Every structure is written in structure tokens, then in C-alpha cells.
């Protein structure tokens, strides 16, 4: 373990690879959850396509996670909602 109390030395197992890291102690849960997600997706692809190999499973998993992230970003974009609310507010103000 690192002597600095704000950091933590961990080793993540991602597919068949081990990745030692020094991270912020407060971020450990995020890294552990990410490790779990990566391995779940890795195992899904390894089971579904048993002859492709670890590199391809990690590639497919990376694409899977990236697509989900971009979808979440798109859905979290408040601009379309704000535009609709502003139009509704304009209609209400005109009606008053």
C-alpha cells in the first residue's frame, strides 16, 4: 500500500490481464465497479464467441461500454428538455 493516505495501490484483473494501479482512495469503489463491469462483459463475449480470444473480447467489451456511455450522455443532455420548457414558458407567458 502507498504511504500517502490519499492514495491506494490496487491490482485490477481485467479479462486475463492484471493491471496494478495507484488511485485516489475515494475512487476505489469506482475502479472496483468498473472492473466488475468489464469482467462481466468479457465473460459474456467469451461465452458467446468461445474461439475469438482475449484481445477480441476486450475490444468487444470496450465497444459495448463506450456505446452505453455515449447513450447515457445523449440521454443526460438537458438541452432538448430546456428548449421545450422555454417554448412552453413562452406560451404560458403569452396566454397570461
OpenMM code with the backbone's topology and positions (N, CA, C; nanometers):
from openmm import Vec3, app, unit

residues = "UNK UNK UNK UNK UNK UNK UNK UNK UNK UNK UNK UNK UNK UNK UNK UNK UNK UNK UNK UNK UNK UNK UNK UNK UNK UNK UNK UNK UNK UNK UNK UNK UNK UNK UNK UNK UNK UNK UNK UNK UNK UNK UNK UNK UNK UNK UNK UNK UNK UNK UNK UNK UNK UNK UNK UNK UNK UNK UNK UNK UNK UNK UNK UNK UNK UNK UNK UNK UNK UNK UNK UNK UNK UNK UNK UNK UNK UNK UNK UNK UNK UNK UNK UNK UNK UNK UNK UNK UNK UNK UNK UNK UNK UNK UNK UNK".split()
positions = [
    Vec3(0.0835, -0.1179, 0.0000),
    Vec3(0.0000, 0.0000, 0.0000),
    Vec3(0.0877, 0.1238, 0.0000),
    Vec3(0.0457, 0.2254, -0.0681),
    Vec3(0.1176, 0.3508, -0.0748),
    Vec3(0.1159, 0.4177, 0.0624),
    Vec3(0.2238, 0.4869, 0.1014),
    Vec3(0.2289, 0.5510, 0.2316),
    Vec3(0.1428, 0.6759, 0.2386),
    Vec3(0.1080, 0.7341, 0.1256),
    Vec3(0.0214, 0.8514, 0.1236),
    Vec3(-0.1217, 0.8061, 0.1481),
    Vec3(-0.1861, 0.8586, 0.2513),
    Vec3(-0.3200, 0.8116, 0.2893),
    Vec3(-0.4275, 0.8495, 0.1884),
    Vec3(-0.3978, 0.9408, 0.0949),
    Vec3(-0.4964, 0.9792, -0.0059),
    Vec3(-0.4969, 0.8858, -0.1261),
    Vec3(-0.3968, 0.7996, -0.1358),
    Vec3(-0.3886, 0.7081, -0.2495),
    Vec3(-0.3872, 0.5636, -0.2012),
    Vec3(-0.4116, 0.4759, -0.2950),
    Vec3(-0.4213, 0.3338, -0.2642),
    Vec3(-0.3643, 0.2562, -0.3813),
    Vec3(-0.2831, 0.1561, -0.3528),
    Vec3(-0.2306, 0.0671, -0.4567),
    Vec3(-0.3255, -0.0513, -0.4693),
    Vec3(-0.3743, -0.0742, -0.5902),
    Vec3(-0.4633, -0.1871, -0.6149),
    Vec3(-0.4177, -0.2589, -0.7414),
    Vec3(-0.4641, -0.3807, -0.7580),
    Vec3(-0.4419, -0.4550, -0.8810),
    Vec3(-0.5768, -0.4992, -0.9330),
    Vec3(-0.6093, -0.4547, -1.0531),
    Vec3(-0.7345, -0.4921, -1.1165),
    Vec3(-0.7081, -0.6096, -1.2096),
    Vec3(-0.8005, -0.7027, -1.2140),
    Vec3(-0.7917, -0.8129, -1.3095),
    Vec3(-0.8968, -0.7854, -1.4166),
    Vec3(-0.8502, -0.7589, -1.5376),
    Vec3(-0.9371, -0.7253, -1.6491),
    Vec3(-0.9204, -0.8323, -1.7554),
    Vec3(-1.0198, -0.9194, -1.7665),
    Vec3(-1.0062, -1.0328, -1.8551),
    Vec3(-0.8942, -1.1207, -1.8028),
    Vec3(-0.7951, -1.1458, -1.8840),
    Vec3(-0.6823, -1.2289, -1.8417),
    Vec3(-0.5607, -1.1447, -1.8028),
    Vec3(-0.5789, -1.0146, -1.7911),
    Vec3(-0.4684, -0.9233, -1.7612),
    Vec3(-0.4809, -0.8676, -1.6198),
    Vec3(-0.3652, -0.8504, -1.5544),
    Vec3(-0.3605, -0.7847, -1.4244),
    Vec3(-0.3034, -0.6454, -1.4450),
    Vec3(-0.3659, -0.5470, -1.3830),
    Vec3(-0.3265, -0.4082, -1.4005),
    Vec3(-0.3046, -0.3431, -1.2643),
    Vec3(-0.1776, -0.3294, -1.2210),
    Vec3(-0.1513, -0.2603, -1.0950),
    Vec3(-0.1686, -0.1097, -1.1145),
    Vec3(-0.2296, -0.0460, -1.0159),
    Vec3(-0.2560, 0.0973, -1.0261),
    Vec3(-0.2424, 0.1635, -0.8903),
    Vec3(-0.2121, 0.2916, -0.8909),
    Vec3(-0.2210, 0.3742, -0.7717),
    Vec3(-0.3335, 0.4732, -0.8005),
    Vec3(-0.4355, 0.4697, -0.7165),
    Vec3(-0.5547, 0.5510, -0.7397),
    Vec3(-0.5869, 0.6333, -0.6160),
    Vec3(-0.6748, 0.7277, -0.6335),
    Vec3(-0.7276, 0.8028, -0.5206),
    Vec3(-0.8119, 0.7069, -0.4361),
    Vec3(-0.7904, 0.7093, -0.3068),
    Vec3(-0.8626, 0.6195, -0.2170),
    Vec3(-1.0134, 0.6353, -0.2330),
    Vec3(-1.0591, 0.7572, -0.2534),
    Vec3(-1.2035, 0.7811, -0.2665),
    Vec3(-1.2613, 0.7241, -0.3961),
    Vec3(-1.1760, 0.6934, -0.4931),
    Vec3(-1.2226, 0.6378, -0.6207),
    Vec3(-1.2184, 0.4853, -0.6258),
    Vec3(-1.1767, 0.4208, -0.5181),
    Vec3(-1.1610, 0.2751, -0.5222),
    Vec3(-1.2897, 0.2055, -0.5645),
    Vec3(-1.4027, 0.2449, -0.5104),
    Vec3(-1.5292, 0.1775, -0.5441),
    Vec3(-1.5595, 0.1903, -0.6934),
    Vec3(-1.5272, 0.3055, -0.7524),
    Vec3(-1.5492, 0.3225, -0.8967),
    Vec3(-1.4639, 0.2252, -0.9772),
    Vec3(-1.3383, 0.2106, -0.9373),
    Vec3(-1.2495, 0.1176, -1.0074),
    Vec3(-1.2955, -0.0273, -0.9893),
    Vec3(-1.3394, -0.0611, -0.8694),
    Vec3(-1.3861, -0.1980, -0.8448),
    Vec3(-1.5144, -0.2267, -0.9233),
    Vec3(-1.6044, -0.1290, -0.9300),
    Vec3(-1.7274, -0.1475, -1.0083),
    Vec3(-1.6959, -0.1570, -1.1573),
    Vec3(-1.6006, -0.0763, -1.2034),
    Vec3(-1.5596, -0.0825, -1.3441),
    Vec3(-1.4964, -0.2176, -1.3747),
    Vec3(-1.4128, -0.2671, -1.2837),
    Vec3(-1.3510, -0.3994, -1.3002),
    Vec3(-1.4596, -0.5062, -1.3132),
    Vec3(-1.5593, -0.4995, -1.2278),
    Vec3(-1.6683, -0.5974, -1.2311),
    Vec3(-1.7437, -0.5905, -1.3637),
    Vec3(-1.7748, -0.4682, -1.4091),
    Vec3(-1.8457, -0.4499, -1.5363),
    Vec3(-1.7640, -0.5057, -1.6525),
    Vec3(-1.6369, -0.4727, -1.6567),
    Vec3(-1.5502, -0.5199, -1.7645),
    Vec3(-1.5477, -0.6727, -1.7670),
    Vec3(-1.5317, -0.7338, -1.6513),
    Vec3(-1.5238, -0.8797, -1.6468),
    Vec3(-1.6569, -0.9455, -1.6792),
    Vec3(-1.7674, -0.8843, -1.6396),
    Vec3(-1.8984, -0.9385, -1.6781),
    Vec3(-1.9147, -0.9383, -1.8291),
    Vec3(-1.8801, -0.8262, -1.8925),
    Vec3(-1.8928, -0.8149, -2.0381),
    Vec3(-1.7915, -0.9062, -2.1070),
    Vec3(-1.6692, -0.9128, -2.0549),
    Vec3(-1.5665, -1.0017, -2.1097),
    Vec3(-1.6185, -1.1447, -2.1088),
    Vec3(-1.6700, -1.1892, -1.9955),
    Vec3(-1.7196, -1.3269, -1.9826),
    Vec3(-1.8401, -1.3521, -2.0734),
    Vec3(-1.9239, -1.2509, -2.0899),
    Vec3(-2.0381, -1.2639, -2.1812),
    Vec3(-1.9883, -1.2945, -2.3229),
    Vec3(-1.8939, -1.2149, -2.3702),
    Vec3(-1.8425, -1.2356, -2.5064),
    Vec3(-1.7616, -1.3640, -2.5175),
    Vec3(-1.6861, -1.3983, -2.4131),
    Vec3(-1.6080, -1.5228, -2.4154),
    Vec3(-1.6998, -1.6447, -2.4234),
    Vec3(-1.8139, -1.6371, -2.3565),
    Vec3(-1.9105, -1.7474, -2.3604),
    Vec3(-1.9826, -1.7516, -2.4941),
    Vec3(-2.0178, -1.6365, -2.5439),
    Vec3(-2.0952, -1.6287, -2.6681),
    Vec3(-2.0109, -1.6613, -2.7913),
    Vec3(-1.8851, -1.6189, -2.7904),
    Vec3(-1.7943, -1.6409, -2.9037),
    Vec3(-1.6671, -1.7080, -2.8523),
    Vec3(-1.6706, -1.8364, -2.8221),
    Vec3(-1.5623, -1.9025, -2.7488),
    Vec3(-1.4271, -1.9118, -2.8198),
    Vec3(-1.4161, -1.8846, -2.9458),
    Vec3(-1.2885, -1.9048, -3.0154),
    Vec3(-1.2201, -1.7745, -3.0593),
    Vec3(-1.2684, -1.6597, -3.0146),
    Vec3(-1.2123, -1.5341, -3.0641),
    Vec3(-1.0871, -1.4866, -2.9913),
    Vec3(-1.0710, -1.5185, -2.8649),
    Vec3(-0.9514, -1.4786, -2.7917),
    Vec3(-0.9706, -1.3542, -2.7074),
    Vec3(-0.8839, -1.3398, -2.6066),
    Vec3(-0.8962, -1.2343, -2.5067),
    Vec3(-0.8917, -1.0943, -2.5666),
    Vec3(-0.8046, -1.0722, -2.6636),
    Vec3(-0.7944, -0.9381, -2.7225),
    Vec3(-0.9259, -0.8970, -2.7883),
    Vec3(-0.9894, -0.9886, -2.8599),
    Vec3(-1.1164, -0.9571, -2.9249),
    Vec3(-1.2264, -0.9360, -2.8206),
    Vec3(-1.2266, -1.0152, -2.7129),
    Vec3(-1.3281, -0.9972, -2.6087),
    Vec3(-1.3138, -0.8605, -2.5436),
    Vec3(-1.1902, -0.8187, -2.5175),
    Vec3(-1.1684, -0.6865, -2.4589),
    Vec3(-1.2093, -0.5764, -2.5565),
    Vec3(-1.1853, -0.5975, -2.6845),
    Vec3(-1.2262, -0.4997, -2.7856),
    Vec3(-1.3776, -0.4891, -2.7920),
    Vec3(-1.4452, -0.6020, -2.7939),
    Vec3(-1.5920, -0.6021, -2.7991),
    Vec3(-1.6499, -0.5401, -2.6724),
    Vec3(-1.5889, -0.5708, -2.5586),
    Vec3(-1.6335, -0.5151, -2.4323),
    Vec3(-1.6150, -0.3639, -2.4308),
    Vec3(-1.5023, -0.3159, -2.4813),
    Vec3(-1.4766, -0.1719, -2.4857),
    Vec3(-1.5809, -0.1012, -2.5720),
    Vec3(-1.6136, -0.1596, -2.6862),
    Vec3(-1.7164, -0.1010, -2.7716),
    Vec3(-1.8518, -0.1005, -2.7009),
    Vec3(-1.8861, -0.2100, -2.6370),
    Vec3(-2.0116, -0.2224, -2.5638),
    Vec3(-2.0237, -0.1122, -2.4584),
    Vec3(-1.9201, -0.0963, -2.3765),
    Vec3(-1.9217, 0.0035, -2.2703),
    Vec3(-1.9249, 0.1453, -2.3290),
    Vec3(-1.8492, 0.1701, -2.4357),
    Vec3(-1.8470, 0.3028, -2.4974),
    Vec3(-1.9831, 0.3395, -2.5550),
    Vec3(-2.0500, 0.2455, -2.6185),
    Vec3(-2.1831, 0.2723, -2.6745),
    Vec3(-2.2811, 0.3059, -2.5618),
    Vec3(-2.2753, 0.2310, -2.4525),
    Vec3(-2.3634, 0.2595, -2.3390),
    Vec3(-2.3333, 0.3958, -2.2781),
    Vec3(-2.2058, 0.4302, -2.2668),
    Vec3(-2.1668, 0.5605, -2.2134),
    Vec3(-2.2190, 0.6731, -2.3022),
    Vec3(-2.2004, 0.6591, -2.4337),
    Vec3(-2.2467, 0.7644, -2.5248),
    Vec3(-2.3993, 0.7763, -2.5204),
    Vec3(-2.4697, 0.6630, -2.5081),
    Vec3(-2.6153, 0.6667, -2.4959),
    Vec3(-2.6584, 0.7384, -2.3696),
    Vec3(-2.5876, 0.7126, -2.2610),
    Vec3(-2.6174, 0.7798, -2.1346),
    Vec3(-2.5915, 0.9295, -2.1467),
    Vec3(-2.4815, 0.9665, -2.2115),
    Vec3(-2.4516, 1.1086, -2.2311),
    Vec3(-2.5600, 1.1758, -2.3138),
    Vec3(-2.6049, 1.1082, -2.4176),
    Vec3(-2.7092, 1.1644, -2.5030),
    Vec3(-2.8377, 1.1841, -2.4238),
    Vec3(-2.8744, 1.0842, -2.3448),
    Vec3(-2.9971, 1.0926, -2.2665),
    Vec3(-2.9869, 1.1935, -2.1533),
    Vec3(-2.8652, 1.2213, -2.1069),
    Vec3(-2.8451, 1.3154, -1.9982),
    Vec3(-2.8363, 1.4593, -2.0472),
    Vec3(-2.8341, 1.4814, -2.1782),
    Vec3(-2.8241, 1.6151, -2.2343),
    Vec3(-2.9522, 1.6929, -2.2046),
    Vec3(-2.9454, 1.7963, -2.1224),
    Vec3(-3.0668, 1.8699, -2.0858),
    Vec3(-3.1137, 1.9702, -2.1916),
    Vec3(-3.0344, 1.9955, -2.2952),
    Vec3(-3.0700, 2.0997, -2.3925),
    Vec3(-3.2065, 2.0773, -2.4578),
    Vec3(-3.2388, 1.9596, -2.5109),
    Vec3(-3.3712, 1.9438, -2.5722),
    Vec3(-3.4853, 1.9695, -2.4729),
    Vec3(-3.4683, 1.9237, -2.3497),
    Vec3(-3.5707, 1.9476, -2.2485),
    Vec3(-3.5808, 2.0955, -2.2160),
    Vec3(-3.4676, 2.1618, -2.2024),
    Vec3(-3.4682, 2.3051, -2.1737),
    Vec3(-3.5330, 2.3831, -2.2870),
    Vec3(-3.5057, 2.3450, -2.4117),
    Vec3(-3.5679, 2.4121, -2.5261),
    Vec3(-3.7196, 2.3977, -2.5211),
    Vec3(-3.7670, 2.2765, -2.4886),
    Vec3(-3.9125, 2.2549, -2.4793),
    Vec3(-3.9729, 2.3330, -2.3641),
    Vec3(-3.9034, 2.3380, -2.2514),
    Vec3(-3.9539, 2.4132, -2.1360),
    Vec3(-3.9590, 2.5630, -2.1652),
    Vec3(-3.8576, 2.6137, -2.2343),
    Vec3(-3.8574, 2.7554, -2.2706),
    Vec3(-3.9723, 2.7877, -2.3647),
    Vec3(-3.9989, 2.6994, -2.4600),
    Vec3(-4.1117, 2.7206, -2.5510),
    Vec3(-4.2434, 2.7166, -2.4748),
    Vec3(-4.2564, 2.6253, -2.3822),
    Vec3(-4.3772, 2.6161, -2.3001),
    Vec3(-4.3928, 2.7402, -2.2138),
    Vec3(-4.2839, 2.7878, -2.1553),
    Vec3(-4.2884, 2.9092, -2.0752),
    Vec3(-4.3317, 3.0285, -2.1597),
    Vec3(-4.2817, 3.0366, -2.2805),
    Vec3(-4.3222, 3.1447, -2.3719),
    Vec3(-4.4717, 3.1381, -2.3986),
    Vec3(-4.5239, 3.0183, -2.4237),
    Vec3(-4.6680, 3.0001, -2.4475),
    Vec3(-4.7492, 3.0425, -2.3253),
    Vec3(-4.7016, 3.0057, -2.2068),
    Vec3(-4.7731, 3.0417, -2.0842),
    Vec3(-4.7725, 3.1923, -2.0648),
    Vec3(-4.6559, 3.2550, -2.0867),
    Vec3(-4.6470, 3.3993, -2.0717),
    Vec3(-4.7390, 3.4725, -2.1698),
    Vec3(-4.7470, 3.4221, -2.2909),
    Vec3(-4.8364, 3.4834, -2.3905),
    Vec3(-4.9820, 3.4658, -2.3524),
    Vec3(-5.0152, 3.3536, -2.2919),
    Vec3(-5.1529, 3.3262, -2.2527),
    Vec3(-5.1940, 3.4157, -2.1344),
    Vec3(-5.0999, 3.4556, -2.0540),
    Vec3(-5.1301, 3.5423, -1.9388),
    Vec3(-5.1427, 3.6835, -1.9863),
] * unit.nanometer
topology = app.Topology()
chain = topology.addChain("A")
for resn in residues:
    res = topology.addResidue(resn, chain)
    for name in ("N", "CA", "C"):
        topology.addAtom(name, app.Element.getBySymbol(name[0]), res)
